[in-house]
Amino acid sequence: MIFAECEACVGCPVHVISRKKLKEAALRHPELETALGVWFRIAKRAFWQSLTDVRETFATADAVEKWTSFNVKGNKCRLITEINYRFRRVYIRHILSHAQYDQEKWKR
C-alpha cells in the first residue's frame, strides 16, 4: 500500500515516462541532447499539480487538448507530453520538429 499512497502524494516529484524516448530523439538529433537532458532533469524534480505549476517552471508550456507541449532548444522542436497530475506522471508522447508539429498528425 505504500506505493499506492505515494502515487497521490502532494510531496512527491513527478515521474517522467519514459526517458528512453528522449534518448532515442537525442540519437536521431544530437543537437537536442543537451536541451532534452536539461528538460528531463528539471521535470523529474518537479512537483507539478497543474498547468499553472508547469508554467512556473517552463513559461512557454502550452496546453493542446489533452497534451502539454514544451518548446525545446529555443523553440527548435516540440516535446509533447501527457501529464496525469493526480498520479504525478509525465508521459512523453512525441518529440517533433515544428514542421511535424504543425501537421498535427501527432494528435491522433
Secondary structure, DSSP 8 states (H G I E B T S, - for coil): -HHHHHHT-TTS--EEE-HHHHHHHHHH-GGGHHHHHHHHHHHTT----SHHHHHHHSTT-EEETTEEEEEETTTTEEEEEEEETTTTEEEEEEEEEHHHHHHTGGG-
